[in-house]
Amino acid sequence: MYDIIIVGLGPSGSVLASALDKRFSVLCIDRKKESGGFMKPCGGLLAPDAQKALASLGLNLPKNVLVDPQIFSVRTIDMDNNLIKSYQRMYINLNRHRFDMWLISEIPDYIDRDEGIVTDISKTEKGYLVGYTVNGERKTAECKYLIGADGAKSIVRRFIKPDLKTRSYMSIQQWFREENPVPFYSCIFDSSITDCYSWTVSKDGYFIFGGAYPRKDSRMLFERQKESLMKLGMKFGEPIKTEACLVLRPTGLNSFFSGKDGIFLTGEAGGFISPSSLEGISSAVISGITLAEILNSGVKNPQKAYKKAVASLKLKLSAKVFKCPFMYSPSLRKLVMKSGVMTIPVKGNDKF
Ligand SMILES: Cc1cc2nc3c(=O)[nH]c(=O)nc-3n(C[C@H](O)[C@H](O)[C@H](O)COP(=O)(O)OP(=O)(O)OC[C@H]3O[C@@H](n4cnc5c(N)ncnc54)[C@H](O)[C@@H]3O)c2cc1C
């Protein structure tokens, strides 16, 4: 019997576990391993909001989570209007798996951790019973409070709120050896393929191409987009690795859910991700640390307090829905890009 079980040690679950008071007995369950096994598909770009969230925890990035090179502009490729413009971006280019493993390494030793896959949850008299498997062996653990920090496809969210249907996309990424003459980031808009967007990132000699596609026909759309980018001059060799997962894209305040009945949702499990850029690390960290502070405070009704505390995060993310037309409507985007506002001239960046 634990006070708290955390399902998922992405950025949200890890910062939460690290910040909880020693007086709680805590078990964390995540299927990730140091090497081999599940690795979160991600662009691995740490945006300024996420940098600020980590800074507020006094966390400084170790060198081994950084990749080569660090790039300070993004090439925006508008396939609808045949436009390419560069914008300054202050991202930190990371190895996402090493970043996640570093955050896990910060969790104090007195917190129990199992490398397992949660398969079922049931309500008990005292709280919740969590069933999971570790190397094929079934285990169970009981808790008073259950925390779902288990990302877009959260089993905890599906248990407590099966009817929540936040808009989601299938995100597919492929890794290639870098063959483009100069490493670069790009973000690609093509409304004939997806009403969301796609991206490329260069990391440690690899070129990663990914995108968020409507779930139906996602693989076909991914391949079709690759072909159109090849025609533009982008270089893809033989794919080394293909990865895919769901990504949520909130449409408004009702896309978020902070939990109920002793279950709390943090990070993407609660829907906390930007609908305009799909940047999710900052919201994962902020919601995780917010919940830790509330539980530590010993407040009488932590459920109500957490709901209240994440209201501003929900509002901030919902407000980004209004930014979307300027990014995703071809005619408005054309106006924005043609205006040249915020663009920077980068030598050779208007072609491949
Ligand atoms: C392709 C792609 C690219 C992205 N690029 C960026 C980017 O560059 N920058 C950015 O800020 N955001 C990016 N995002 C969004 C960002 O990755 C997520 O929003 C962020 O990781 C959410 O953090 P989290 O801790 O809530 O969940 P996650 O990071 O998804 O962590 C959830 C954890 O739960 C574990 N888990 C899930 N289910 C179970 C289970 N049943 N049993 C055991 N463990 C389980 C998983 O192993 C995982 O470790 C991207 C998303 C995608 C899909």
The ligand as an SDF file (V2000), in Angstrom:
LIG
                    3D

 53 58  0  0  0  0  0  0  0  0999 V2000
    6.8780   13.1430  -32.4630 C   0  0  0  0  0  0  0  0  0  0  0  0
    6.7270   14.1580  -31.3760 C   0  0  0  0  0  0  0  0  0  0  0  0
    7.6070   15.2300  -31.3240 C   0  0  0  0  0  0  0  0  0  0  0  0
    7.5420   16.1420  -30.2550 C   0  0  0  0  0  0  0  0  0  0  0  0
    8.4720   17.1210  -30.1890 N   0  0  0  0  0  0  0  0  0  0  0  0
    8.4930   17.9480  -29.1120 C   0  0  0  0  0  0  0  0  0  0  0  0
    9.5440   18.8790  -28.9410 C   0  0  0  0  0  0  0  0  0  0  0  0
   10.4840   18.9550  -29.7400 O   0  0  0  0  0  0  0  0  0  0  0  0
    9.5220   19.6870  -27.8410 N   0  0  0  0  0  0  0  0  0  0  0  0
    8.4990   19.6040  -26.9070 C   0  0  0  0  0  0  0  0  0  0  0  0
    8.5020   20.3660  -25.9340 O   0  0  0  0  0  0  0  0  0  0  0  0
    7.5030   18.7200  -27.0410 N   0  0  0  0  0  0  0  0  0  0  0  0
    7.4810   17.8720  -28.0980 C   0  0  0  0  0  0  0  0  0  0  0  0
    6.5010   16.9240  -28.2180 N   0  0  0  0  0  0  0  0  0  0  0  0
    5.5130   16.7980  -27.1310 C   0  0  0  0  0  0  0  0  0  0  0  0
    6.1870   16.1640  -25.9160 C   0  0  0  0  0  0  0  0  0  0  0  0
    6.9790   15.0580  -26.3160 O   0  0  0  0  0  0  0  0  0  0  0  0
    5.1700   15.6720  -24.8960 C   0  0  0  0  0  0  0  0  0  0  0  0
    4.1260   16.5890  -24.7480 O   0  0  0  0  0  0  0  0  0  0  0  0
    5.8550   15.4560  -23.5410 C   0  0  0  0  0  0  0  0  0  0  0  0
    6.7940   14.4150  -23.6420 O   0  0  0  0  0  0  0  0  0  0  0  0
    4.8280   15.1140  -22.4940 C   0  0  0  0  0  0  0  0  0  0  0  0
    5.5160   14.7490  -21.3250 O   0  0  0  0  0  0  0  0  0  0  0  0
    4.7900   13.7930  -20.2600 P   0  0  0  0  0  0  0  0  0  0  0  0
    5.7570   13.6060  -19.1550 O   0  0  0  0  0  0  0  0  0  0  0  0
    3.4410   14.2950  -19.9820 O   0  0  0  0  0  0  0  0  0  0  0  0
    4.5660   12.4210  -21.0560 O   0  0  0  0  0  0  0  0  0  0  0  0
    5.6340   11.4940  -21.8780 P   0  0  0  0  0  0  0  0  0  0  0  0
    6.8890   12.2070  -22.1170 O   0  0  0  0  0  0  0  0  0  0  0  0
    4.8730   10.9650  -23.0410 O   0  0  0  0  0  0  0  0  0  0  0  0
    5.9220   10.3460  -20.8380 O   0  0  0  0  0  0  0  0  0  0  0  0
    4.9620    9.3780  -20.5350 C   0  0  0  0  0  0  0  0  0  0  0  0
    5.6790    8.2120  -19.9140 C   0  0  0  0  0  0  0  0  0  0  0  0
    4.6940    7.2660  -19.5190 O   0  0  0  0  0  0  0  0  0  0  0  0
    5.1720    5.9680  -19.7980 C   0  0  0  0  0  0  0  0  0  0  0  0
    3.9890    5.1260  -20.0030 N   0  0  0  0  0  0  0  0  0  0  0  0
    2.9350    5.3460  -20.8050 C   0  0  0  0  0  0  0  0  0  0  0  0
    2.0420    4.3550  -20.6820 N   0  0  0  0  0  0  0  0  0  0  0  0
    2.5480    3.4950  -19.7850 C   0  0  0  0  0  0  0  0  0  0  0  0
    2.0930    2.2670  -19.2280 C   0  0  0  0  0  0  0  0  0  0  0  0
    0.9080    1.7330  -19.5560 N   0  0  0  0  0  0  0  0  0  0  0  0
    2.8830    1.6250  -18.3400 N   0  0  0  0  0  0  0  0  0  0  0  0
    4.0960    2.1510  -17.9790 C   0  0  0  0  0  0  0  0  0  0  0  0
    4.5760    3.3100  -18.4530 N   0  0  0  0  0  0  0  0  0  0  0  0
    3.8050    3.9790  -19.3480 C   0  0  0  0  0  0  0  0  0  0  0  0
    6.0220    6.1000  -21.0480 C   0  0  0  0  0  0  0  0  0  0  0  0
    7.0300    5.1180  -21.0550 O   0  0  0  0  0  0  0  0  0  0  0  0
    6.6110    7.4970  -20.8880 C   0  0  0  0  0  0  0  0  0  0  0  0
    7.8980    7.4660  -20.3290 O   0  0  0  0  0  0  0  0  0  0  0  0
    6.5260   16.0070  -29.2700 C   0  0  0  0  0  0  0  0  0  0  0  0
    5.6180   14.9590  -29.3480 C   0  0  0  0  0  0  0  0  0  0  0  0
    5.7230   14.0270  -30.3780 C   0  0  0  0  0  0  0  0  0  0  0  0
    4.7680   12.8690  -30.4120 C   0  0  0  0  0  0  0  0  0  0  0  0
  1  2  1  0
  2  3  1  0
  2 52  2  0
  3  4  2  0
  4  5  1  0
  4 50  1  0
  5  6  2  0
  6  7  1  0
  6 13  1  0
  7  8  2  0
  7  9  1  0
  9 10  1  0
 10 11  2  0
 10 12  1  0
 12 13  2  0
 13 14  1  0
 14 15  1  0
 14 50  1  0
 15 16  1  0
 16 17  1  0
 16 18  1  0
 18 19  1  0
 18 20  1  0
 20 21  1  0
 20 22  1  0
 22 23  1  0
 23 24  1  0
 24 25  2  0
 24 26  1  0
 24 27  1  0
 27 28  1  0
 28 29  2  0
 28 30  1  0
 28 31  1  0
 31 32  1  0
 32 33  1  0
 33 34  1  0
 33 48  1  0
 34 35  1  0
 35 36  1  0
 35 46  1  0
 36 37  1  0
 36 45  1  0
 37 38  2  0
 38 39  1  0
 39 40  1  0
 39 45  2  0
 40 41  1  0
 40 42  2  0
 42 43  1  0
 43 44  2  0
 44 45  1  0
 46 47  1  0
 46 48  1  0
 48 49  1  0
 50 51  2  0
 51 52  1  0
 52 53  1  0
M  END
$$$$
